[in-house]
Amino acid sequence: MKIVLLSGGSGKRLWPLSNDSRSKQFLKVLENEEGTMESMVQRVWRQIEKVNLAESTYVATGKGQLDMIYSQLGASAPIIVEPERRDTFPAIALAATYLYSIAGVGLNEVVAVLPVDPYVQNEFFGKIKELEDMVIASGADLALIGVKPTYPSEKYGYIVPEATEHSYSYSKVSHFTEKPQEDQAKLLIQQEALWNCGVFAFKLDYLINLLIEKGLPIQYEEMVKQYGDLSKISFDYEVVEKAKHVVVTPYEGYWKDLGTWNTLTEEVNSHLIGNGIISDDSKNTHVVNELDIPVTVIGLSNIVVATSPDGILVADKAMSPRIKDIMKNIEQRPMYEERRWGWYKVLDYSTLTEGSQVLTKRICIHAGKNSSYQLHHKRSEAWTIISGEGELVLNEKLIHVKAGDVIQIPMRSRHSIRGITDLEFIEVQTGSELVEEDNIRLFMSWEEIAQTVI
C-alpha cells in the first residue's frame, strides 16, 4: 500500500503565525514525547515511521511549501510537487499519475490518501493499514475511515452508512451530509453516521481509469502541463460522492482538527511559548510569541495572543475562527519563512522616494547547509555577518567569512553561502523589484557547486 499525505492550506486560520508559505501544519507548537516542540506534519511523519509506513509514503504539496517540507522532514522526504494550488481532486489526480508513470506502482496496489495534519493517536495509523484489506475484500471503488462523533458538530461532514446487519468491520455508505445544523447532526448520530475526516483508499486502477474516462492524462509530465486547466474542485465532490460502491469503517479513538486557535490551544501544553508573562488571574489564556519583545497579559481570561513578524492577534478563543474571514482580502508578503537551509525574518521593507525598494532580512544558514548558487537581475545585496562562520562562493571565488565581515553582492553576481557553523547575517536588498521570483538558481547542492564552479 502507498500513502499520499495532502499538504496545502492558505495560512489564514492561524494567522499571524501561519501564512502562504507556513500553513498551520508547520507551526512548532506541539510538545513531543521528548519534551521538544514539533509541528503537526512532524508529529504525523513520526507516527507514520512508528508503524513502518514512511518508505511507502509521499507528500503532495505546492511549490510554496517545498522548502518548509524539506526543512521539517529532511531532504529525503518523497515529494510530489503541484505546479500551482488547485484543490484536492487535481492534487490527488496528479499524485496518481506520478505513482503510475514515475514511481511504477502497480494498478492493483491500494493507495490511501489523508491530510498531512490530523491530530490523532498512533492507533489511527493502524486503522490506515486496514484500508488495504477493506478495498480488496469489499471490491468497493473507495474505502473510507469515519470518526465516531463525540458530539453533534456543525463543523464536519457526515458519512451515513446503510442500516444493514453484517459481520464485517465496515459498512456500505448510504450517502453524505455536508456540515448539518446541530438538530440534524443529532439525528445523523442516531443513524450511526460518522464524521468525514478526509481519509480514503482506492486501487490505483480505479483512479487511473477515472482519469481516462474524463479525458485527462495519465502520464505525470502531461498532467503537469495541463494542471492549470483542471477545475478547482474537491475530491469529495468530484469522486467520492459520485462513486457507485463506497464502504466506511469507524474509528473510535481520539481525533481532532487543529484548524483554529481555540482547538489548537486545547492541545498546547504550555500556556506561554516565547517571551512574555501571563498573570495568575488570567485563566485559560495562551500566548504564542515569536517576536523578541515581551508580551504581558494581565487579568484577561479565555483569550489567545499570537505574535509573529507577520502581525499580532489578540482574540477571544471562541471568536478566533473569524480570523479567516477578517483576513481573506488582505494580501501580505510572508515576513518569516523556513527554508531547507535555515530561515529568514523580514526586518524592514520600504520604497524610497526615487522608486527603488529596500528590503532588510535577518538570515540563518544552519551548519552544513547552503543556499543555492544563484543570481539576481533586479537587485544588489549587502551582507553583514553577525555570528558564526561559513564559506561564500562569489563569481566562482571561494571566500571564508566570519562575524564582522561585510560582503557586497552586485546585481547579476553568482553567489552561494554555506554554514560551517550556524551562520547568521543581515542582508540588505536594494533594487527596482524585490521578489522571490528574482532568484535565478544555477545549482542547489554544495557538491554540485564545488565540482562545477570552485
C-alpha positions in Angstrom: 0.0 0.0 0.0 1.1 3.6 -0.8 0.1 6.6 1.3 -0.3 10.2 0.0 -0.3 13.0 2.5 -2.0 16.1 1.2 -0.2 19.3 2.4 -1.9 22.5 1.4 -3.7 25.4 3.1 -3.8 29.1 2.6 -2.4 30.1 6.0 -5.3 32.3 7.2 -6.9 30.4 10.0 -3.9 30.5 12.4 -2.7 34.0 11.3 -0.3 35.6 12.2 1.9 32.5 12.8 0.7 30.9 9.6 1.0 32.5 6.1 1.0 31.4 2.5 4.4 29.6 2.9 3.9 28.4 6.5 0.5 26.9 6.8 -0.9 25.5 10.1 0.8 22.1 9.8 4.2 23.7 10.0 3.8 25.6 13.3 6.0 24.1 16.0 3.6 24.5 19.0 3.1 20.8 20.0 5.3 19.0 22.5 6.5 15.5 21.7 7.5 12.7 24.0 11.0 14.1 24.4 9.6 17.5 25.5 10.7 19.3 22.4 8.5 21.4 20.2 7.3 19.9 16.9 4.8 20.8 14.1 1.7 18.8 13.1 3.5 17.5 10.0 6.5 16.4 12.1 4.1 14.6 14.5 2.3 12.8 11.7 5.5 11.8 10.0 6.9 10.4 13.3 3.7 8.4 13.8 4.0 7.0 10.3 7.6 6.0 10.9 6.4 4.1 14.1 4.1 1.9 12.1 6.7 1.3 9.4 4.9 3.2 6.6 7.4 6.0 5.9 9.0 4.2 3.0 5.6 3.9 1.3 4.5 7.5 2.0 4.6 10.5 -0.3 3.8 14.2 0.5 1.8 16.1 -2.2 2.4 19.8 -1.8 2.7 23.0 -3.8 5.9 24.8 -4.7 5.5 27.3 -2.0 5.7 24.7 0.8 8.5 22.7 -0.7 11.3 24.2 1.3 9.3 24.0 4.5 8.7 20.3 4.0 12.4 19.7 3.4 13.3 21.8 6.5 11.0 19.9 8.8 11.1 16.3 7.3 14.5 16.3 5.8 15.8 16.3 2.2 14.9 12.6 1.7 11.2 13.1 2.1 9.4 11.8 -1.1 7.6 14.8 -2.5 5.1 15.2 -5.4 5.0 18.9 -6.3 1.9 20.6 -7.6 2.7 23.3 -10.2 0.1 25.6 -8.7 -2.6 25.5 -6.0 -5.9 24.0 -7.2 -7.9 21.7 -4.9 -7.9 18.1 -3.6 -9.1 16.4 -6.8 -6.4 17.9 -9.0 -3.8 17.2 -6.3 -4.8 13.5 -6.0 -5.1 13.1 -9.7 -1.5 14.4 -10.1 -0.3 12.1 -7.3 -2.0 9.1 -9.0 -0.2 9.9 -12.3 3.1 10.2 -10.5 2.7 6.9 -8.8 1.6 5.2 -12.0 4.0 6.7 -14.6 7.1 7.7 -12.5 7.1 5.5 -9.4 6.0 2.4 -11.2 3.3 1.5 -8.7 1.1 -1.4 -9.9 -2.5 -0.8 -10.9 -3.7 -3.3 -8.3 -1.9 -1.6 -5.5 -4.0 0.2 -2.9 -3.4 4.0 -2.4 -4.5 5.7 0.9 -4.9 9.5 0.9 -5.2 11.6 4.1 -4.5 15.1 5.3 -1.0 15.8 6.5 -2.2 17.3 9.8 -4.7 15.1 11.7 -4.2 15.2 15.5 -4.6 11.5 16.4 -3.1 8.8 18.5 -0.8 6.1 16.9 -3.8 3.7 16.7 -5.2 5.8 13.9 -2.4 4.7 11.6 -3.1 1.1 12.4 -6.6 1.8 11.1 -5.0 3.2 7.9 -3.3 -0.1 7.4 -6.7 -1.9 7.5 -7.9 0.1 4.4 -5.8 -2.1 2.1 -7.7 -5.3 3.1 -11.0 -3.4 3.1 -10.6 -2.3 -0.5 -9.7 -5.8 -1.6 -12.3 -7.7 0.4 -15.2 -5.4 -0.3 -14.5 -4.9 -4.0 -15.5 -1.2 -3.4 -14.4 1.7 -5.5 -13.4 3.6 -2.3 -12.9 2.7 1.3 -13.2 5.5 3.9 -12.4 6.0 7.6 -15.1 7.8 9.5 -14.6 9.1 13.1 -17.3 8.2 15.6 -18.7 11.6 16.7 -18.4 12.7 20.3 -21.0 15.5 19.9 -23.3 16.9 17.2 -20.8 19.1 15.4 -21.8 21.5 12.7 -18.2 21.8 11.5 -17.8 18.4 9.9 -19.3 16.5 7.0 -21.0 13.2 7.9 -20.8 9.7 6.3 -24.1 7.9 6.7 -23.8 4.1 6.5 -26.6 1.7 5.3 -28.6 0.2 8.1 -27.8 -3.4 7.4 -26.7 -6.3 9.7 -23.4 -7.9 8.8 -20.3 -9.2 10.5 -17.8 -7.1 8.6 -15.7 -4.3 10.2 -17.0 -1.9 7.5 -20.4 -0.8 6.2 -21.6 0.3 2.7 -22.1 4.0 2.5 -25.7 5.2 2.0 -25.0 8.9 1.5 -23.1 12.0 2.7 -24.3 15.1 4.5 -22.2 18.3 4.5 -22.0 20.3 7.7 -25.5 20.0 9.1 -27.3 22.1 11.7 -27.0 20.8 15.2 -30.5 19.2 15.3 -29.9 17.4 12.1 -26.4 16.3 13.3 -28.1 14.7 16.4 -30.4 12.7 14.1 -27.4 11.6 11.9 -25.6 10.4 15.0 -28.7 8.3 15.9 -28.2 6.7 12.4 -24.6 5.8 13.4 -23.3 8.5 11.0 -19.5 9.2 11.2 -17.5 12.4 10.8 -15.8 12.6 7.5 -12.1 13.0 8.3 -10.9 13.1 4.7 -9.3 9.7 4.6 -10.0 7.3 1.8 -8.3 4.5 -0.2 -8.7 3.0 -3.7 -6.9 0.7 -6.1 -4.7 2.8 -8.3 -6.5 1.2 -11.3 -9.8 2.9 -10.2 -8.4 6.4 -10.3 -6.3 5.9 -13.5 -9.4 4.6 -15.3 -11.4 7.5 -14.0 -8.9 10.0 -15.4 -9.1 8.2 -18.8 -13.0 8.5 -18.7 -12.6 12.2 -18.0 -10.2 12.6 -20.9 -7.4 13.6 -18.6 -3.7 12.5 -19.0 -2.4 9.5 -17.0 1.3 10.4 -17.6 2.7 12.7 -14.9 4.6 15.0 -17.3 1.5 15.6 -19.4 -0.7 16.1 -16.2 1.8 18.8 -15.1 1.4 20.6 -18.4 -2.4 20.6 -18.2 -2.6 21.1 -14.4 -3.7 24.7 -14.6 -6.7 23.8 -16.8 -8.1 21.4 -14.2 -11.2 22.6 -12.3 -10.7 23.7 -8.7 -12.9 21.1 -7.1 -12.6 18.8 -4.1 -12.0 15.0 -4.4 -15.2 14.5 -2.2 -17.4 16.3 -4.7 -15.7 15.1 -7.9 -15.2 11.5 -7.0 -16.3 10.2 -3.6 -19.9 11.4 -3.8 -20.3 10.1 -7.3 -18.8 6.6 -6.7 -21.1 3.7 -7.0 -19.7 1.5 -4.3 -18.2 3.1 -1.2 -17.5 1.4 2.2 -16.6 3.0 5.5 -15.0 1.7 8.7 -15.4 3.5 12.1 -12.5 4.9 14.1 -13.4 5.3 17.8 -10.1 6.7 19.0 -9.0 10.3 19.6 -9.2 12.6 16.5 -9.2 16.3 16.3 -8.9 19.0 13.6 -6.5 21.6 15.0 -7.6 24.2 12.5 -8.4 27.2 14.7 -6.7 28.9 17.6 -9.3 27.7 20.1 -8.9 24.0 19.0 -5.1 24.2 18.7 -4.6 25.8 22.2 -6.5 22.9 23.7 -3.6 20.6 22.7 -0.8 23.0 23.5 0.8 22.0 26.9 2.4 25.4 27.7 0.2 28.5 28.1 3.3 30.6 27.3 5.5 30.0 24.3 8.2 32.7 23.8 9.0 35.8 25.7 6.2 37.0 28.0 4.2 36.9 31.2 0.6 35.8 31.9 -0.8 37.0 35.3 -2.2 34.3 37.6 -5.8 35.7 37.3 -5.7 35.2 33.5 -7.4 31.8 33.2 -7.3 29.6 30.0 -5.2 32.2 28.2 -2.4 31.3 25.8 0.4 33.4 24.5 2.5 32.3 21.4 5.2 34.9 20.8 7.7 34.7 18.0 9.0 38.2 18.5 12.0 39.3 20.6 9.9 41.8 22.5 8.0 40.6 25.6 4.2 40.2 25.7 2.4 40.7 29.0 -1.3 39.7 29.7 -3.0 40.9 32.9 -6.5 39.9 34.0 -7.7 38.6 30.7 -9.1 35.0 30.5 -10.1 32.8 27.6 -8.0 34.7 25.1 -5.2 33.9 22.7 -2.3 36.3 21.9 -0.2 35.3 18.9 2.6 37.4 17.6 5.0 37.0 14.6 6.8 39.2 12.1 3.5 39.0 10.1 1.4 40.6 12.8 -0.3 40.5 16.2 -3.5 38.8 17.1 -5.5 39.3 20.3 -8.7 37.3 20.3 -11.4 35.7 22.4 -10.8 32.0 21.9 -14.4 31.3 21.0 -14.3 34.1 18.4 -10.9 33.2 16.9 -12.2 31.2 13.9 -13.5 34.6 12.5 -9.8 35.5 11.6 -10.1 33.6 8.3 -13.0 35.8 7.1 -11.4 39.0 8.5 -8.1 38.3 6.7 -9.5 36.8 3.5 -9.0 40.0 1.4 -5.7 41.0 2.9 -2.6 40.0 0.9 0.8 40.1 2.7 4.2 39.0 1.8 5.3 36.4 4.4 7.7 38.1 6.9 9.1 34.8 8.2 9.9 31.7 6.3 11.7 28.4 6.9 13.8 27.1 4.1 15.7 23.9 3.5 18.9 25.7 4.6 17.6 27.6 7.6 15.2 30.5 8.0 14.8 34.3 7.5 12.9 37.1 9.0 12.0 40.4 7.2 13.1 43.3 9.4 12.1 46.2 7.2 10.6 46.8 3.8 10.2 50.2 2.2 10.1 52.1 -1.0 12.4 55.1 -1.4 11.3 58.4 -3.0 13.0 57.7 -6.3 11.1 54.4 -6.6 13.7 51.9 -5.6 12.9 49.3 -2.9 14.9 48.3 0.1 14.3 45.0 2.0 16.2 44.0 5.1 16.3 40.4 6.3 17.9 38.5 9.2 19.0 35.2 7.8 20.3 32.0 9.4 22.1 29.3 7.5 22.3 26.1 9.5 25.7 24.3 9.9 26.4 22.1 6.9 23.6 23.7 4.8 23.9 26.1 1.9 21.8 28.4 -0.2 21.6 27.7 -3.9 24.2 29.1 -6.3 22.1 32.0 -7.7 22.0 35.4 -9.2 19.5 38.3 -9.3 18.7 40.6 -12.3 16.8 43.3 -10.3 18.7 43.8 -7.1 22.1 44.0 -5.4 22.7 42.8 -1.8 24.9 43.8 1.1 25.6 41.2 3.8 26.9 41.8 7.3 27.9 38.6 9.1 26.8 38.8 12.8 27.6 35.3 14.1 29.2 32.1 13.1 31.5 31.3 10.2 31.0 29.9 6.7 32.1 29.7 3.1 31.0 32.1 0.4 31.3 31.4 -3.4 31.1 34.7 -5.2 31.6 34.6 -9.0 33.5 31.3 -8.8 35.8 32.5 -6.0 35.7 30.8 -2.6 35.9 33.2 0.4 35.9 32.3 4.1 33.5 34.5 6.1 33.1 35.2 9.9 31.4 37.5 12.3 32.1 41.2 11.4 32.7 40.7 7.7 30.7 42.8 5.2 30.2 41.4 1.7 28.8 43.3 -1.4 26.8 41.2 -3.9 26.4 43.3 -7.1 23.5 42.7 -9.4 23.9 39.5 -11.6 26.7 38.2 -9.4 26.7 34.5 -8.9 26.8 33.5 -5.2 26.1 30.9 -2.6 26.9 30.7 1.1 27.4 27.6 3.3 27.4 27.4 7.1 30.4 25.8 8.7 28.7 26.6 12.0 25.2 28.1 12.3 25.7 31.3 10.5 23.6 34.5 10.8 23.8 37.7 8.8 21.9 40.8 7.9 21.0 41.1 4.2 20.0 44.4 2.7 18.5 44.1 -0.8 18.2 47.2 -3.0 16.6 47.2 -6.4 13.7 48.0 -8.7 11.6 45.0 -7.7 12.3 42.8 -4.7 10.6 39.5 -5.2 11.5 35.9 -4.6 11.0 35.1 -8.3 14.2 37.1 -9.0 16.2 34.1 -7.7 17.9 32.5 -10.8 19.1 29.2 -9.3 22.0 27.6 -11.1 22.9 24.8 -8.7 21.3 23.6 -5.5 23.7 21.3 -3.6 27.2 22.2 -2.3 28.6 19.2 -4.1 27.4 20.5 -7.4 28.8 23.9 -6.7 32.1 22.5 -5.5 32.5 20.3 -8.5 31.4 22.8 -11.1 32.4 26.3 -10.2 35.1 26.3 -7.4 
